[in-house]
Amino acid sequence: MTEELELLRQADPVSADEGPWRDRPLTARAEARLQDLTAGAAPRGRPRPVRRNRLVMGLTAVSAAAVAALALAFSGAGSSPAVAAPAALALRADAPSVPLDVLARRAEARARAAGAGDGPRRGSHLQSWYMTMESGPDADPPVTVPEEHITRWHADGSGSELVVATDPRHPGRPVIHDDDGRWQTVSDGKVLHRKTYPAGSEAQHGGLASRTRPSTDPAGLREQLSWLYGGPGGLRTTPELLSALSSFRQEWTPGPRETAAVARILADADGLRQAGAVTDRLGRRGLAYVYDGPDGAANATRQMVILDPRTGELLGLEITFTKDDRDSRVKAGEVMSYEAWMP
């Protein structure tokens, strides 16, 4: 072993003068990473975003993040659980639609009229449906889990989180809850997680993403999304970009200027095509833009972005299967995940 280690020490394949590992000043991304590492480990009292491998065939979609407590009214439970997966949203191709570039210009005009106090807000409000799947000959059928998540942080560093099992498509009916891989039926409106934080807590519980105020410049925001949420190669594909936007929305509710930057990033993304108008699962009218190109190893999904036709705000993200998968008992056309974002 000693001889092998000595050989390794003598071998120096990295040049100090050229190549990606050459000696040079740190980039902005490296500076941020270094600052995060040297700041010390923060207490982990706050739940961090949970990333679920919703599709084991190559595409990773980000599930709901940590959330915050608000006073919400929910109806009582009914007699039968709302288990069925949501149907894919119906596109109205004959309805008026606009190119992404036009919608981005609308968002930019709105951003120019925004006031000084119209900045981004830490936290988010999300209604999600995601399909939990098993593979193999003895796999249980896929089950769709609906949840509502709310996060709020305030100027004094206090905050709150709330996760509720509820499905607005079936008010009052029990829903399925994924309890660490064990499915159980719970009452509509059941609180799955609730926590409040006193003043000064945000600095202790926030990660790098939550401490990084989003850029209002499209190129700057895309760079932030890349080093905060991208893989080793950054955001090389449109599916990776959409996944990063989902993670970003779990941390922040953008203002008009950040919304305009997101709309411009989407307008410049490869493969997003105009698909028509749609009404989302919360009853809101939106414009749909679809990506159905390569998504990874399996190329088995269609991803649809829904934007507000007036403001360009991100309303939702839907991922549907385009191929059957016998191993997971999934059929083409079924919804793998849907996220509906609210103010």
C-alpha positions in Angstrom: 0.0 0.0 0.0 2.9 2.4 0.8 4.3 2.1 -2.7 0.9 2.7 -4.3 0.4 5.8 -2.2 3.8 7.1 -3.1 3.1 6.6 -6.8 -0.1 8.6 -6.3 1.7 11.4 -4.5 4.2 11.6 -7.4 1.5 11.7 -10.0 0.2 15.3 -10.5 -2.3 15.4 -13.4 -3.6 18.9 -12.5 -1.8 21.8 -14.1 -1.6 25.0 -12.1 -1.5 27.1 -15.2 -4.2 25.8 -17.5 -7.4 23.7 -17.5 -10.5 23.9 -15.3 -8.5 23.3 -12.1 -5.8 25.9 -12.7 -4.9 28.5 -10.0 -7.1 31.6 -10.4 -9.4 33.9 -8.4 -12.6 32.4 -7.1 -15.7 32.8 -9.1 -18.9 34.3 -7.6 -20.3 30.8 -7.2 -17.1 29.5 -5.5 -17.1 32.5 -3.2 -20.7 31.8 -2.2 -19.9 28.1 -1.6 -16.8 28.9 0.4 -18.8 31.4 2.6 -21.5 28.8 3.2 -18.9 26.2 4.2 -17.0 28.5 6.5 -20.1 29.9 8.2 -20.5 26.8 10.2 -23.3 24.2 10.3 -26.6 25.8 11.2 -29.0 24.1 13.6 -31.4 21.8 11.8 -34.6 22.7 13.6 -36.2 23.8 10.4 -37.3 21.0 7.9 -35.4 21.4 4.7 -36.9 20.8 1.2 -37.5 17.1 0.6 -36.5 15.9 -2.8 -38.3 12.8 -4.0 -37.3 10.6 -6.9 -40.6 10.8 -8.6 -39.4 9.1 -11.7 -36.6 6.6 -11.4 -36.1 6.5 -15.2 -33.9 9.6 -15.4 -35.9 12.7 -14.5 -35.8 14.1 -11.0 -38.7 16.4 -10.1 -38.4 18.4 -6.9 -41.2 18.0 -4.4 -42.6 20.4 -1.8 -40.3 22.4 0.5 -40.6 23.3 4.1 -43.7 25.3 4.8 -45.4 27.9 7.2 -48.4 28.2 9.5 -51.4 30.3 8.6 -54.9 30.3 9.9 -56.8 28.2 7.3 -60.3 26.8 7.4 -60.8 23.3 6.2 -64.0 21.3 5.9 -64.6 18.0 7.7 -63.8 14.5 6.3 -66.2 12.7 4.1 -66.7 9.0 3.6 -64.3 8.0 0.8 -60.7 9.0 0.1 -59.7 11.1 -2.8 -57.1 8.6 -4.1 -57.3 8.9 -7.9 -54.5 10.6 -9.7 -55.5 14.0 -11.2 -56.2 13.9 -14.9 -53.8 15.9 -17.1 -55.0 19.4 -17.6 -56.9 19.9 -20.8 -55.3 22.3 -23.2 -57.5 24.6 -25.3 -55.5 25.0 -28.4 -58.2 27.1 -30.0 -58.1 29.7 -27.3 -56.0 32.9 -27.7 -52.4 32.4 -26.7 -49.2 34.4 -27.0 -45.5 33.6 -27.6 -43.3 33.4 -24.5 -41.4 36.5 -25.7 -44.5 38.6 -25.8 -45.5 37.4 -22.3 -42.0 38.2 -21.0 -42.3 41.7 -22.4 -45.6 42.1 -20.5 -43.9 41.0 -17.3 -41.0 43.4 -17.9 -43.4 46.3 -18.4 -45.1 45.5 -15.1 -41.7 45.3 -13.5 -40.8 48.8 -14.6 -43.9 50.1 -12.9 -43.2 48.3 -9.7 -42.5 50.2 -6.5 -39.6 50.0 -4.1 -41.6 47.8 -1.8 -42.6 45.3 -4.4 -39.6 43.0 -3.9 -39.5 39.3 -3.3 -40.8 37.6 -0.1 -39.2 34.8 1.7 -41.5 31.8 1.8 -44.1 30.2 -0.4 -47.6 28.9 -0.7 -48.0 25.7 -2.7 -50.6 23.1 -3.5 -49.0 19.9 -4.7 -49.9 16.5 -6.1 -47.2 14.0 -6.6 -47.3 10.3 -7.5 -45.5 7.9 -5.2 -44.4 4.8 -7.0 -42.8 1.4 -6.4 -41.1 -0.8 -9.0 -40.9 -4.6 -9.4 -43.3 -7.5 -9.8 -44.8 -7.0 -6.3 -45.1 -3.2 -6.5 -48.2 -1.5 -5.2 -50.2 0.6 -7.6 -49.1 4.3 -7.8 -50.8 6.6 -5.4 -51.2 10.4 -5.7 -50.5 12.4 -2.5 -52.1 15.8 -2.3 -50.7 18.4 0.2 -50.8 22.1 0.8 -47.7 23.9 2.0 -47.2 27.4 3.4 -44.1 29.1 4.6 -43.8 32.7 5.9 -40.9 34.6 7.3 -41.1 38.1 8.6 -38.8 41.1 8.8 -37.8 40.4 12.4 -36.7 36.8 11.5 -39.8 35.1 13.0 -41.6 32.6 10.8 -44.0 29.7 10.6 -44.6 26.5 8.7 -47.6 24.5 7.9 -48.3 21.3 5.9 -51.8 20.1 5.5 -53.3 17.0 3.7 -56.0 18.4 1.4 -57.1 18.1 -2.1 -59.2 21.1 -3.5 -60.6 18.8 -6.2 -62.4 16.8 -3.5 -63.3 19.2 -0.6 -64.2 17.4 2.6 -63.1 13.9 1.5 -60.2 12.0 3.1 -56.9 12.0 1.3 -53.9 9.7 1.0 -50.8 10.7 3.1 -47.4 9.2 2.5 -46.0 8.6 6.0 -42.3 7.8 5.3 -43.3 5.3 2.6 -46.4 4.0 4.5 -49.7 5.1 2.9 -52.5 6.0 5.2 -55.9 7.7 4.8 -56.2 11.0 6.7 -59.0 13.5 7.1 -59.1 16.4 4.7 -57.4 19.4 6.4 -55.3 17.2 8.7 -52.3 19.2 9.9 -49.2 17.1 9.1 -46.6 19.6 10.3 -46.9 22.9 12.1 -44.1 25.0 13.6 -43.5 28.6 14.6 -40.2 30.4 15.1 -39.5 33.4 17.3 -37.8 36.6 16.1 -34.2 36.0 14.9 -34.8 32.4 13.9 -34.5 32.9 10.1 -30.7 33.5 10.2 -30.3 30.3 12.2 -32.5 28.0 10.1 -32.1 29.3 6.5 -29.7 27.7 4.1 -27.6 29.3 1.3 -30.6 29.4 -1.1 -32.8 31.2 1.5 -30.1 33.7 2.2 -29.4 34.5 -1.4 -31.8 37.3 -2.5 -32.9 36.5 -6.1 -31.4 38.6 -8.9 -33.7 40.7 -11.0 -31.5 40.3 -14.0 -32.4 37.2 -16.2 -28.7 36.2 -16.7 -27.9 36.7 -13.0 -30.9 34.8 -11.8 -30.2 31.9 -14.1 -26.7 31.8 -12.8 -28.0 31.8 -9.2 -30.4 29.0 -10.1 -27.6 27.0 -11.6 -25.2 27.1 -8.6 -27.9 26.9 -6.0 -30.1 24.1 -7.5 -28.2 22.7 -10.5 -26.0 19.6 -10.7 -22.2 19.5 -11.3 -22.8 20.8 -14.8 -25.2 23.5 -13.9 -28.5 23.8 -15.8 -27.7 22.4 -19.1 -31.3 21.4 -20.1 -34.8 22.8 -19.9 -36.0 20.0 -17.6 -33.1 20.9 -15.2 -34.2 24.6 -15.4 -37.8 23.8 -14.6 -36.7 21.7 -11.6 -34.5 24.6 -10.4 -37.4 27.0 -10.7 -39.6 24.7 -8.6 -36.9 24.6 -5.9 -36.6 28.4 -6.1 -40.3 28.9 -5.6 -40.1 26.7 -2.5 -37.8 29.4 -1.0 -39.1 32.6 -2.4 -42.3 34.3 -3.7 -41.0 36.6 -6.4 -42.0 40.2 -6.9 -42.7 41.8 -10.3 -39.0 42.3 -11.1 -38.1 38.7 -10.3 -41.2 37.5 -12.1 -40.0 39.3 -15.2 -36.6 37.7 -15.0 -38.2 34.2 -14.7 -40.4 34.9 -17.7 -37.4 36.1 -19.8 -35.4 33.0 -18.8 -38.3 30.8 -19.9 -38.6 32.7 -23.2 -35.0 32.0 -23.9 -35.1 28.3 -22.9 -34.8 25.6 -25.5 -37.8 23.6 -26.5 -40.6 25.3 -24.7 -43.5 25.7 -27.2 -46.7 27.6 -27.1 -49.5 25.1 -26.3 -52.7 27.1 -25.8 -54.8 28.2 -22.8 -55.6 26.1 -19.8 -57.6 26.3 -16.5 -55.4 25.0 -13.7 -56.5 22.9 -10.7 -57.3 26.0 -8.6 -59.6 27.4 -11.3 -57.2 30.0 -12.6 -56.9 30.9 -16.3 -53.4 30.5 -17.6 -51.2 30.1 -20.7 -49.5 26.8 -21.2 -46.0 26.2 -22.6 -44.9 22.6 -23.1 -41.5 20.8 -23.2 -41.7 17.3 -24.6 -38.1 16.9 -25.7 -35.3 14.7 -24.1 -35.7 14.6 -20.3 -33.0 12.1 -19.3 -32.4 8.4 -19.7 -36.0 7.4 -20.5 -37.4 10.5 -22.4 -40.8 9.5 -20.9 -42.4 12.8 -19.7 -44.0 16.0 -20.9 -43.5 19.1 -18.8 -46.0 22.0 -18.9 -45.4 25.4 -17.5 -48.5 27.5 -16.7 -48.1 31.3 -16.6 -50.5 34.1 -15.8 -51.5 35.8 -19.1 -51.5 39.3 -17.6 -48.4 39.2 -15.3 -46.3 36.4 -16.5 -46.3 34.9 -13.0 -45.6 31.2 -12.6 -48.9 29.5 -11.7 -48.0 25.8 -12.0 -45.8 23.0 -13.3 -47.3 19.7 -14.5 -45.3 16.6 -15.5 -47.1 13.8 -17.2 -45.9 10.4 -18.5 -45.7 9.9 -22.2 -44.9 6.2 -22.1 -46.2 3.2 -20.2 -43.9 1.7 -17.6 -44.8 -1.8 -16.6 -42.3 -2.0 -13.8 -43.9 0.9 -12.0 -47.4 0.2 -13.3 -47.6 3.7 -14.8 -49.5 4.5 -18.0 -48.9 7.2 -20.6 -51.0 10.3 -19.9 -50.9 9.9 -16.1 -49.8 12.9 -14.0 -46.5 12.3 -12.2 -46.6 15.6 -10.4 -48.3 19.0 -10.3 -47.4 22.1 -8.3 -49.8 25.1 -8.1 -48.2 28.2 -6.7 -50.1 30.9 -4.9 -49.3 34.4 -3.5 
